[in-house]
Amino acid sequence: MKLLVSVRSVDEAMLAAGAGVDFIDLKEPGQGALGGLPTGTIGAIVAALRRSGGSRLVSATIGDVPMHEAPRIIRCVEAVGRCGVDYVKVGIERTPAARPVLDALAACAWPVVPVFIADRGLEMADVAHACALGFPGVMADTQDKLRGSLFDALPTHVLQRFIATARAAGTMVGLAGALRAAHAPQLRELAPDFAGFRSAVCAGDRSGALDPARLHALVGLLRDQATYRPPPSSSARTRPTSAQ
């Protein structure tokens, strides 16, 4: 199981990379679950990580854009994609507008990872639809971090079905949502391809700075308890040349 940690600056990104984090996820935690960073900041973090070498993957969120603003969502995806990230993360709420947004995202040129917001449950038909569209990955996450973790929002059997749906399509699958070190056994049992953290590696709340001791402790814990199984390569979507 790979480890994703969300960061908001070059310094935090380099700290996460130095600790051995696999996915460096760029977002502004003070602006919501998928708060977006300015594209200039995203570009600076990507450049710093590329200069440092290594094979770690970089994702970035577009911000919390409402589902009914599909044209704005696509514009944001294009702006973030041009920053050179490996994946662009887009929140997908449980609304009737989700299906058209997924179709529009699948038609764009950038490698998008739909992030299904689980606070009101998951619409598994939309999840299956996303997996059939050929996205490189899907995630489940929560919007309201103060109401508990993803495991408080969804029962285990729903998370199992979410992961199984992605696996059946050969799609990379991740879990996030106020996850803590104490959730390591549950994550190991579910065995997603990656698990995302922010709150667990901050000294205060998730909008505070990364804490090096907490970060290194979490990396050590997950390295001891989980084994990553790479998804089938047939589902991967190549990043456009202009984003390289």
Stockholm file with secondary structure:
# STOCKHOLM 1.0

chainA/1-244         MKLLVSVRSVDEAMLAAGAGVDFIDLKEPGQGALGGLPTGTIGAIVAALRRSGGSRLVSATIGDVPMHEAPRIIRCVEAVGRCGVDYVKVGIERTPAARPVLDALAACAWPVVPVFIADRGLEMADVAHACALGFPGVMADTQDKLRGSLFDALPTHVLQRFIATARAAGTMVGLAGALRAAHAPQLRELAPDFAGFRSAVCAGDRSGALDPARLHALVGLLRDQATYRPPPSSSARTRPTSAQ
#=GR chainA/1-244 SS CEEEEEESSHHHHHHHHHHTCSEEEECCGGGCTTCCCCHHHHHHHHHHHHHHCSCCEEEEECCCCCTTCHHHHHHHHHHHHTTTCSEEEEEECSSTTHHHHHHHHHHSSSCEEEEEECTTCCCHHHHHHHHHTTCSEEEEECSCGGGCCHHHHSCHHHHHHHHHHHHHTTCEEEECSSCCGGGHHHHHHHCCSEEEESGGGBSSSTTSCBCHHHHHHHHHHHHHHCCCCCCCGGGCCCCCGGGC
#=GC SS_cons         CEEEEEESSHHHHHHHHHHTCSEEEECCGGGCTTCCCCHHHHHHHHHHHHHHCSCCEEEEECCCCCTTCHHHHHHHHHHHHTTTCSEEEEEECSSTTHHHHHHHHHHSSSCEEEEEECTTCCCHHHHHHHHHTTCSEEEEECSCGGGCCHHHHSCHHHHHHHHHHHHHTTCEEEECSSCCGGGHHHHHHHCCSEEEESGGGBSSSTTSCBCHHHHHHHHHHHHHHCCCCCCCGGGCCCCCGGGC
//
